[in-house]
Amino acid sequence: MNYRSSYEHQLELFGEIDTLPWRAIEPHVTPLPGQNAATRSFNEMIDFMPFYEMNEKGNFLVHDSVWGEEEIGTYEEDKVLLQLLHTPAMRRLMAIEQLTLPQGYETVPNTTMYKRFEHAWGSVVFVRKMIEKSPELMSLSGHEKMVLQLRTFLSDFGHTAFSHLGDWVKQGFGGPEDAHDQKEETYRLLELSGVAEVLFHNGYALDEVFFPNVGERGDWVERSGKQLCVDRVDFGVRQILRMFRDGYGDYRGIDLRELLRFDKFEVVKGQLVMNDWFAASIFARLYAEMVLEHWQEPLHRGNLALFSEITRETLVATDSVSNPVLNSQLLHPYDGLLSIDDDITSRDRMGRLQGHTFWRQTDFIMRNTGLERRLWFDDFRRSQLLEMIVGMPALAGKGEQQGIVWDPINTQGSDTRFNGTPPFVDVLEVTEDVRYGKIHPDLVTDDFLPTSDGLLVFLPHLKERWIDPEVIDRYDGEIKLLSQMGGFFDMFIGIVEKFQQRDFVINYSMRRDNAQDIVQTIKASRTRWQEAMKRPRIEDEHDYQSYIEHVGSRAIASAYPLQMLHPNIFD
């Protein structure tokens, strides 16, 4: 692959591993048992992390571990991207987790230290690669090419601290998860933070580059349905490499990084397609496994639900949300969500130190659930999934019945030692029968309930996610959906759809008084949330800019050196 690794750039900047400022990175890396923590964690981390720097010409260099190298500044139109790079609204993305949960609470290895900043620039790099190789895009004007890049670049600016966490806090856990895409709130951020002004001075209108009307189906940059678009491809490939790279580096002769190179994708008649059936099949199946093993997996959902309540409590607590710019005025929760992840977790750390039952118990649950699940995934589940993906035809028709690969909470295969569930956790699928009476009658209306032996948490299914890529058939040259091309993918997707519609209840074993304390705190914070929503928003443009500049400055201090940022970016 034609790019220099982050490891090479890190060596240039810091020297050998013995001279690396390890203490700055160590708290954010989860060492795996039985191995040298520093060496293993360092090598894993830099293998899938990009590196960013400015060159002597003042151009921005992206050394991306997924799509390769790209120099931003070689075209006249690139100046708008260089100017946006230095805006505080862009910099806050350096300190916002792409996959929500902070370090220690994640249930799948290598799914933290993955920032919105990385996804935003990775998407730009992918668009530029597609423009360079696509005949129908090369003929576009420089302005039109930049519009395509800005559309994907700006689409993440509206995300709150911990990304989709803001959607759940605003819309409810199990809601549509689209609050970050709502124009009114994001327009407010883009206009009052100076982003719209940068666009205007470079000849771009906000309506032109932020979710413009491109038809009901969308196009290759943003598309509804289950077909490919830039957003799905970039974050999908990135997470696949993080989740599966250990076993997939040379699994049955397959190098996943090479299999999913940018040259496997093409833009044809305004749509993003793949030109290799095997690559498309592996990509779509592993994408679906991200849903089963991570996004929709019930223990992961449990950690998300608990962390959402921690965030809500943080945003309504009178001692943690004062505005540092506006003379300690209490922030409206929506303005508080425009801060960075560390502003949430600092309150979390404070609560644990104070020994409050709510913080102490939820932290214990999330940390131990995450640890158990990560160990299980590393020791057993990853290799099992890879065997299933590569050998899918041999398992067709019997995988669901055996329960050895399809269902992440039903993995009683002959060689498994445990299923990644901590001893204090019981997971039960919810059917209409079970929910309305057999588990607990109050689960009809309440999602957190204390019981005689623990805490019941109802976990609705989240937004459905899977892809059905369009593929160029090498035999007749026609573009077809992968599900129409055989290979058992249609059966596999049917299983994925079925799983994503399932609701669960988790019972966390604990003393009844502790469970009651957690539920009382959650109910109280939800009541205070309604009152906090009456707080004034930051309306004054100067005050808003000052607030976002403060957030951007904090983001730089929080992100470096974890984002592999060369110091000259901030010169």
C-alpha positions as MATLAB code, in Angstrom:
seq = 'MNYRSSYEHQLELFGEIDTLPWRAIEPHVTPLPGQNAATRSFNEMIDFMPFYEMNEKGNFLVHDSVWGEEEIGTYEEDKVLLQLLHTPAMRRLMAIEQLTLPQGYETVPNTTMYKRFEHAWGSVVFVRKMIEKSPELMSLSGHEKMVLQLRTFLSDFGHTAFSHLGDWVKQGFGGPEDAHDQKEETYRLLELSGVAEVLFHNGYALDEVFFPNVGERGDWVERSGKQLCVDRVDFGVRQILRMFRDGYGDYRGIDLRELLRFDKFEVVKGQLVMNDWFAASIFARLYAEMVLEHWQEPLHRGNLALFSEITRETLVATDSVSNPVLNSQLLHPYDGLLSIDDDITSRDRMGRLQGHTFWRQTDFIMRNTGLERRLWFDDFRRSQLLEMIVGMPALAGKGEQQGIVWDPINTQGSDTRFNGTPPFVDVLEVTEDVRYGKIHPDLVTDDFLPTSDGLLVFLPHLKERWIDPEVIDRYDGEIKLLSQMGGFFDMFIGIVEKFQQRDFVINYSMRRDNAQDIVQTIKASRTRWQEAMKRPRIEDEHDYQSYIEHVGSRAIASAYPLQMLHPNIFD';
ca = [
       0.000    0.000    0.000;
       1.407    3.385   -0.986;
       1.558    5.185    2.327;
       4.000    5.567    5.160;
       2.805    4.016    8.392;
       1.955    6.025   11.480;
       4.716    4.039   13.167;
       7.339    5.545   10.845;
       6.087    9.053   11.498;
       5.919    8.431   15.230;
       9.533    7.246   15.168;
      10.536   10.446   13.370;
       8.766   12.566   15.944;
       9.578   10.711   19.176;
      12.314    8.193   18.378;
      12.264    4.566   19.478;
       9.619    3.254   21.836;
      11.877    3.714   24.882;
      11.857    7.467   24.304;
       8.165    7.709   23.473;
       6.192    9.891   25.908;
       4.428    6.714   27.042;
       2.964    8.193   30.193;
       0.853   10.491   28.037;
      -0.618    7.536   26.143;
      -0.669    4.736   28.700;
      -3.865    5.787   30.566;
      -5.804    5.590   27.314;
      -4.667    2.118   26.238;
      -6.073   -1.124   27.582;
      -3.223   -3.687   27.835;
      -4.066   -7.244   26.964;
      -3.332   -9.937   29.571;
      -0.203  -12.034   29.374;
       1.696   -9.607   27.109;
       3.983   -6.630   27.485;
       1.457   -3.836   27.968;
       3.518   -0.996   26.560;
       4.887   -2.712   23.459;
       1.653   -4.542   22.566;
      -0.612   -1.564   23.151;
       1.698    0.890   21.392;
       2.139   -1.289   18.313;
      -1.597   -2.040   18.059;
      -2.568    1.570   18.510;
      -0.275    3.092   15.900;
      -1.017    0.387   13.342;
      -4.537    1.643   12.756;
      -4.177    5.314   13.721;
      -3.492    8.026   11.139;
      -0.853   10.724   11.447;
      -1.238   14.419   10.608;
       1.294   17.171    9.984;
       1.927   20.395    8.036;
       4.694   20.451    5.425;
       7.076   23.261    4.553;
       4.602   24.625    1.976;
       1.907   25.015    4.607;
      -0.112   22.108    3.264;
      -1.883   19.595    5.514;
      -0.578   16.041    5.173;
      -2.898   13.181    6.067;
      -1.087    9.869    6.455;
      -4.175    7.716    6.631;
      -3.815    4.080    7.651;
      -6.921    3.120    5.648;
      -6.861    5.065    2.358;
      -3.220    6.169    2.111;
      -1.517    9.542    1.972;
      -3.116   12.781    0.831;
      -1.803   16.340    0.680;
      -4.436   19.015    1.304;
      -3.368   22.266   -0.333;
      -2.202   21.194   -3.766;
      -5.283   22.679   -5.459;
      -6.506   26.271   -5.317;
      -9.848   25.124   -3.906;
      -8.094   23.377   -0.990;
      -7.661   26.643    0.873;
     -11.169   26.327    2.310;
     -10.230   22.979    3.917;
      -7.022   24.484    5.335;
      -8.977   27.350    6.840;
     -11.608   25.009    8.298;
      -8.837   22.879    9.833;
      -7.979   25.761   12.159;
     -11.520   26.515   13.280;
     -12.467   25.553   16.856;
     -15.528   23.691   15.537;
     -13.176   21.381   13.623;
     -10.728   21.011   16.479;
     -13.408   19.870   18.921;
     -13.775   16.750   16.744;
     -10.260   15.765   17.860;
     -11.668   15.012   21.317;
     -14.957   13.283   20.435;
     -15.126    9.486   20.296;
     -16.576    8.105   17.078;
     -18.043    5.031   18.795;
     -19.340    6.749   21.951;
     -17.988    4.757   24.897;
     -14.792    6.033   26.558;
     -11.696    3.976   27.275;
     -12.403    1.172   29.744;
     -16.128    0.894   29.035;
     -15.847   -0.433   25.472;
     -16.915   -4.050   24.887;
     -14.808   -4.742   21.764;
     -11.012   -4.246   21.638;
      -9.588   -1.292   19.700;
     -12.880    0.616   19.466;
     -11.765    3.665   21.452;
      -9.222    6.364   20.582;
     -11.122    6.644   17.297;
     -12.143   10.275   16.947;
     -14.605   12.102   14.716;
     -11.616   14.082   13.436;
     -10.184   10.869   11.943;
     -13.454    9.920   10.253;
     -13.990   13.437    8.869;
     -10.552   13.660    7.249;
     -10.597   10.002    6.213;
     -13.834   10.642    4.329;
     -12.244   13.623    2.560;
      -9.273   11.475    1.546;
     -11.596    8.775    0.208;
     -13.582   11.324   -1.843;
     -10.365   12.704   -3.334;
      -9.215    9.182   -4.257;
     -12.553    8.524   -5.964;
     -12.358   11.800   -7.893;
      -8.849   10.954   -9.106;
      -9.876    7.533  -10.461;
     -13.395    8.152  -11.756;
     -13.822    9.430  -15.343;
     -17.243   10.913  -14.593;
     -15.866   12.900  -11.629;
     -12.599   14.075  -13.179;
     -14.547   16.265  -15.602;
     -16.159   18.265  -12.768;
     -14.993   21.803  -12.059;
     -12.735   22.504   -9.093;
     -15.668   24.079   -7.268;
     -17.870   21.023   -7.834;
     -15.146   18.665   -6.633;
     -14.717   20.677   -3.448;
     -18.479   20.655   -2.823;
     -18.306   16.847   -2.732;
     -15.477   16.994   -0.185;
     -17.167   19.631    1.973;
     -20.413   17.692    2.071;
     -18.786   14.682    3.708;
     -16.403   16.821    5.778;
     -19.101   18.966    7.401;
     -21.575   16.154    8.016;
     -19.906   15.287   11.356;
     -19.666   18.824   12.736;
     -23.048   18.538   14.443;
     -22.058   15.560   16.593;
     -22.053   16.139   20.321;
     -19.636   14.893   22.947;
     -19.400   11.103   22.593;
     -21.127   11.272   19.187;
     -24.469    9.408   19.134;
     -24.738    9.767   22.896;
     -26.187   13.217   22.242;
     -28.853   11.666   20.002;
     -29.926    9.279   22.775;
     -29.950   11.957   25.458;
     -32.058   14.204   23.226;
     -34.296   11.626   21.542;
     -34.308    8.727   23.988;
     -32.372    5.464   23.959;
     -33.604    3.483   20.975;
     -34.689    6.658   19.162;
     -33.973    7.640   15.538;
     -30.361    8.750   16.253;
     -30.558   11.666   13.840;
     -30.472   14.712   16.131;
     -26.921   15.471   14.938;
     -28.221   15.762   11.360;
     -31.045   18.174   12.139;
     -30.321   21.352   10.260;
     -31.544   23.878   12.808;
     -29.084   22.901   15.553;
     -26.107   22.249   13.278;
     -26.735   25.414   11.233;
     -26.576   27.296   14.513;
     -23.169   25.780   15.269;
     -21.818   26.376   11.766;
     -23.086   29.952   11.569;
     -22.170   31.139   15.063;
     -18.777   29.407   15.209;
     -17.469   31.085   12.056;
     -17.601   28.033    9.769;
     -20.301   29.565    7.561;
     -18.199   32.701    7.201;
     -15.182   30.681    6.028;
     -17.392   28.954    3.470;
     -18.913   32.241    2.256;
     -15.529   33.928    1.756;
     -14.455   30.965   -0.365;
     -17.590   30.996   -2.531;
     -19.651   28.224   -0.924;
     -23.171   28.508    0.462;
     -24.144   26.532    3.538;
     -27.142   24.988    1.766;
     -24.796   23.855   -0.989;
     -22.495   21.792    1.222;
     -24.518   20.732    4.275;
     -26.963   17.940    3.378;
     -28.166   19.534    0.128;
     -31.195   18.154   -1.667;
     -29.799   15.553   -4.080;
     -32.986   13.579   -4.577;
     -34.843   10.988   -2.568;
     -32.229    8.255   -3.025;
     -29.242   10.499   -2.439;
     -25.932   10.026   -4.203;
     -22.569    8.432   -3.554;
     -21.609   10.949   -0.846;
     -24.776   10.619    1.265;
     -27.365    7.989    0.524;
     -30.425    6.599    2.218;
     -31.176    2.889    2.275;
     -28.602    0.111    2.519;
     -26.366    0.853   -0.443;
     -22.915    2.370   -0.153;
     -22.006    6.000    0.459;
     -18.820    7.699    1.617;
     -19.871    7.807    5.262;
     -20.728    4.090    5.476;
     -17.604    3.015    3.632;
     -15.143    5.092    5.650;
     -16.383    4.341    9.154;
     -17.160    0.734    8.195;
     -13.700   -0.085    6.876;
     -12.041    1.741    9.787;
     -13.900   -0.211   12.424;
     -13.454   -3.514   10.592;
      -9.681   -3.025   10.591;
      -9.761   -2.209   14.298;
     -11.961   -5.157   15.255;
     -10.555   -7.865   13.005;
      -6.996   -6.933   12.100;
      -5.341   -9.251   14.684;
      -6.629  -12.440   13.113;
      -7.122  -11.176    9.608;
      -3.617   -9.974    8.769;
      -2.900  -13.268    7.068;
      -6.002  -15.337    7.677;
      -6.168  -18.023    4.967;
      -3.930  -15.791    2.869;
      -6.296  -12.811    3.068;
      -4.973   -9.372    3.985;
      -8.027   -7.354    4.922;
      -6.299   -4.003    4.485;
      -5.434   -4.889    0.912;
      -8.840   -6.462    0.251;
     -10.645   -3.210    1.118;
      -8.363   -0.714   -0.600;
      -9.953    2.337   -2.214;
      -9.435    0.837   -5.681;
     -12.132   -1.758   -4.855;
     -14.673    1.086   -5.030;
     -15.905    3.058   -8.046;
     -18.396    5.811   -8.790;
     -20.714    4.779  -11.612;
     -23.680    6.914  -12.693;
     -23.537    8.874   -9.484;
     -23.549    5.834   -7.171;
     -20.765    4.195   -5.162;
     -20.256    0.548   -6.154;
     -17.647   -2.172   -5.685;
     -15.826   -3.875   -8.536;
     -14.900   -7.105   -6.734;
     -17.577   -9.579   -5.599;
     -15.352  -11.278   -3.027;
     -14.244   -7.980   -1.468;
     -17.866   -6.777   -1.393;
     -18.994  -10.018    0.218;
     -16.348   -9.897    2.971;
     -16.975   -6.169    3.570;
     -20.753   -6.572    3.871;
     -20.491   -9.609    6.143;
     -17.961   -8.002    8.475;
     -20.038   -4.823    8.479;
     -22.979   -6.914    9.636;
     -20.815   -8.502   12.327;
     -20.050   -5.026   13.675;
     -23.787   -4.732   14.236;
     -24.156   -8.128   15.920;
     -20.991   -7.992   18.012;
     -20.825   -4.312   18.832;
     -23.507   -1.747   17.968;
     -26.547   -3.921   18.753;
     -24.962   -6.460   21.107;
     -26.976   -6.402   24.386;
     -24.079   -5.966   26.840;
     -22.801   -3.097   24.724;
     -26.315   -1.643   24.713;
     -26.325   -1.934   28.499;
     -23.122    0.083   28.802;
     -24.507    2.667   26.366;
     -27.729    2.995   28.367;
     -25.877    3.446   31.666;
     -23.397    5.899   30.168;
     -26.282    7.897   28.681;
     -27.673    8.334   32.187;
     -24.254    9.401   33.493;
     -24.182   12.031   30.769;
     -27.671   13.253   31.584;
     -26.735   13.587   35.259;
     -23.590   15.494   34.264;
     -25.526   17.964   32.135;
     -28.046   18.819   34.848;
     -25.707   18.867   37.867;
     -25.342   22.469   39.040;
     -21.694   22.021   39.999;
     -20.449   20.679   36.667;
     -21.994   22.642   33.811;
     -21.118   26.249   34.522;
     -20.075   28.213   31.473;
     -16.379   29.162   31.772;
     -16.874   32.014   29.291;
     -20.138   33.560   30.465;
     -19.395   34.252   34.131;
     -20.397   30.787   35.368;
     -23.886   30.952   33.882;
     -25.367   27.452   33.842;
     -25.351   25.946   30.380;
     -28.416   24.757   28.548;
     -27.963   20.957   28.137;
     -27.791   21.222   24.359;
     -24.978   23.783   24.605;
     -23.268   21.569   27.181;
     -23.324   18.695   24.702;
     -21.299   20.829   22.280;
     -18.294   20.473   24.560;
     -15.882   17.520   24.411;
     -15.761   14.054   25.944;
     -13.437   15.016   28.795;
     -16.031   17.457   30.126;
     -18.327   14.460   30.713;
     -15.778   12.021   32.082;
     -14.207   14.563   34.442;
     -17.539   14.746   36.258;
     -17.668   10.934   36.205;
     -14.223   10.698   37.830;
     -15.228   13.253   40.435;
     -18.296   11.246   41.382;
     -16.300    8.030   41.807;
     -13.834    9.770   44.090;
     -16.692   11.038   46.218;
     -17.949    7.458   46.557;
     -21.494    8.187   45.420;
     -23.337    4.910   44.868;
     -24.636    5.915   41.432;
     -21.187    6.667   40.042;
     -19.449    3.833   41.853;
     -21.898    1.102   40.853;
     -22.368    2.161   37.223;
     -18.609    2.500   36.794;
     -18.096   -1.013   38.239;
     -20.737   -2.477   35.920;
     -19.418   -0.826   32.763;
     -15.730   -1.472   33.442;
     -16.151   -5.144   34.345;
     -18.630   -5.806   31.544;
     -16.297   -4.150   29.061;
     -13.252   -6.061   30.315;
     -14.972   -9.457   30.260;
     -16.320   -8.857   26.787;
     -12.987   -7.656   25.389;
     -11.108  -10.661   26.791;
     -13.688  -13.016   25.296;
     -13.505  -11.294   21.920;
      -9.694  -11.452   21.851;
      -9.383  -15.000   23.146;
     -12.199  -16.649   21.241;
     -14.807  -14.679   19.345;
     -12.664  -12.932   16.727;
     -11.205  -16.162   15.348;
     -14.632  -17.822   15.408;
     -16.150  -14.978   13.384;
     -13.319  -14.992   10.861;
     -13.752  -18.706   10.334;
     -17.443  -18.137    9.748;
     -16.935  -15.230    7.318;
     -14.351  -16.958    5.114;
     -16.030  -20.364    5.318;
     -19.615  -19.159    5.117;
     -20.834  -21.565    2.411;
     -19.904  -24.542    4.616;
     -21.975  -23.117    7.467;
     -24.958  -22.066    5.399;
     -28.226  -23.418    6.679;
     -26.927  -24.638   10.013;
     -25.208  -21.647   11.646;
     -28.395  -20.219   13.113;
     -29.512  -23.542   14.544;
     -26.139  -24.357   16.083;
     -25.848  -20.866   17.565;
     -22.069  -20.959   17.273;
     -21.545  -17.871   15.159;
     -24.697  -15.941   14.403;
     -25.844  -14.910   17.842;
     -23.411  -13.036   20.150;
     -25.380  -14.017   23.280;
     -25.810  -17.657   22.272;
     -22.319  -18.941   21.540;
     -22.351  -22.405   23.053;
     -20.115  -23.970   20.434;
     -18.178  -27.097   21.337;
     -14.890  -25.251   21.807;
     -16.060  -22.159   23.683;
     -15.126  -21.756   27.357;
     -17.428  -18.880   28.161;
     -19.648  -16.444   26.317;
     -18.210  -13.146   27.479;
     -20.928  -12.416   30.031;
     -19.769  -11.353   33.528;
     -21.052  -13.498   36.425;
     -23.138  -10.631   37.819;
     -25.056  -10.150   34.530;
     -28.042  -12.065   33.142;
     -29.361  -11.290   29.666;
     -32.874  -12.198   28.554;
     -34.460  -11.606   25.173;
     -37.761   -9.761   25.396;
     -40.804  -10.961   23.527;
     -44.245   -9.366   23.888;
     -45.211  -12.149   26.296;
     -42.130  -11.804   28.427;
     -42.098   -8.056   28.639;
     -45.711   -7.620   29.627;
     -45.802   -9.591   32.821;
     -43.303  -12.412   32.995;
     -40.198  -10.327   33.773;
     -41.669   -7.438   35.704;
     -45.024   -5.699   35.137;
     -43.486   -2.223   35.555;
     -41.201   -2.755   32.538;
     -44.209   -1.669   30.491;
     -43.439    1.923   31.475;
     -40.028    1.966   33.225;
     -36.661    1.104   31.695;
     -34.701    0.968   35.004;
     -36.158   -1.024   37.909;
     -34.769   -2.180   41.278;
     -35.597   -5.757   42.263;
     -34.915   -7.915   45.275;
     -31.644   -9.147   43.781;
     -30.462   -6.414   41.451;
     -31.188   -3.833   38.773;
     -33.346   -4.556   35.711;
     -32.604   -2.514   32.590;
     -34.809   -2.660   29.499;
     -32.794   -2.285   26.278;
     -34.778   -1.485   23.137;
     -33.233   -2.249   19.774;
     -31.254    0.592   18.260;
     -31.243    1.997   14.743;
     -30.870   -0.786   12.170;
     -27.548   -0.854   10.367;
     -26.390   -3.137    7.575;
     -25.323   -2.732    3.955;
     -26.172   -4.407    0.676;
     -23.496   -3.082   -1.699;
     -24.004   -2.700   -5.417;
     -21.367   -4.698   -7.283;
     -20.200   -4.738  -10.886;
     -20.777   -8.275  -12.157;
     -17.531   -9.318  -13.849;
     -19.394  -11.647  -16.234;
     -21.895   -9.266  -17.790;
     -20.737   -5.848  -16.540;
     -24.118   -5.137  -14.944;
     -24.449   -3.485  -11.543;
     -26.307   -5.728   -9.089;
     -27.035   -5.831   -5.389;
     -24.795   -8.254   -3.524;
     -27.905   -9.990   -2.154;
     -28.903  -10.823   -5.751;
     -25.581  -12.454   -6.625;
     -25.720  -15.648   -4.535;
     -23.167  -16.705   -1.964;
     -25.724  -17.007    0.837;
     -25.543  -13.278    1.587;
     -29.316  -12.885    1.363;
     -29.728  -15.548    4.064;
     -27.085  -13.896    6.226;
     -28.747  -10.474    5.999;
     -32.053  -12.030    6.978;
     -30.439  -13.217   10.221;
     -28.892   -9.784   10.825;
     -32.241   -8.041   10.312;
     -33.956  -10.445   12.670;
     -31.380   -9.882   15.390;
     -31.566   -6.098   15.117;
     -35.271   -6.150   15.894;
     -34.743   -7.880   19.253;
     -35.187   -6.145   22.613;
     -33.417   -7.336   25.750;
     -33.560   -7.043   29.513;
     -30.377   -7.178   31.567;
     -30.372   -7.997   35.245;
     -27.312   -6.633   37.058;
     -26.963   -8.464   40.383;
     -26.428   -6.088   43.320;
     -27.860   -5.164   46.687;
     -31.398   -3.835   46.529;
     -30.510   -0.546   48.253;
     -27.784    0.110   45.664;
     -30.207   -0.612   42.830;
     -32.758    1.712   44.417;
     -30.151    4.449   44.703;
     -29.271    4.140   41.002;
     -32.918    4.265   39.925;
     -33.679    7.220   42.199;
     -30.701    9.138   40.809;
     -31.794    8.408   37.227;
     -35.366    9.516   37.893;
     -34.190   12.670   39.656;
     -31.815   13.609   36.819;
     -34.573   13.101   34.256;
     -36.806   15.458   36.248;
     -34.007   18.013   36.545;
     -33.414   17.626   32.807;
     -36.821   19.135   32.104;
     -35.945   22.107   34.290;
     -32.495   22.440   32.737;
     -34.093   22.619   29.291;
     -35.531   25.982   30.368;
     -32.062   27.494   30.766;
     -31.219   30.127   28.144;
     -29.240   29.135   25.064;
     -26.090   31.010   24.088;
     -27.566   33.381   21.512;
     -24.998   36.163   21.265;
     -22.615   35.447   18.391;
     -19.548   36.742   20.238;
     -20.355   34.692   23.344;
     -20.998   31.577   21.258;
     -17.709   31.978   19.392;
     -15.868   32.457   22.686;
     -17.453   29.299   24.061;
     -16.579   27.184   20.996;
     -13.037   28.623   20.977;
     -12.695   27.554   24.607;
     -13.938   24.064   23.677;
     -11.538   23.895   20.713;
      -8.587   24.817   22.922;
      -9.510   22.127   25.421;
      -9.821   19.636   22.580;
      -6.237   20.251   21.474;
      -4.939   19.643   24.992;
      -7.096   16.513   25.282;
      -6.234   14.997   21.910;
      -2.475   15.422   21.588;
      -0.533   13.140   21.251;
      -3.320   10.566   21.059;
      -4.420   11.698   17.603;
      -0.862   11.361   16.267;
      -0.797   15.105   15.599;
       2.479   16.781   14.768;
       2.900   19.918   16.906;
       3.356   22.082   13.803;
      -0.366   21.791   13.074;
      -0.973   24.239   15.898;
       1.695   26.771   14.876;
];
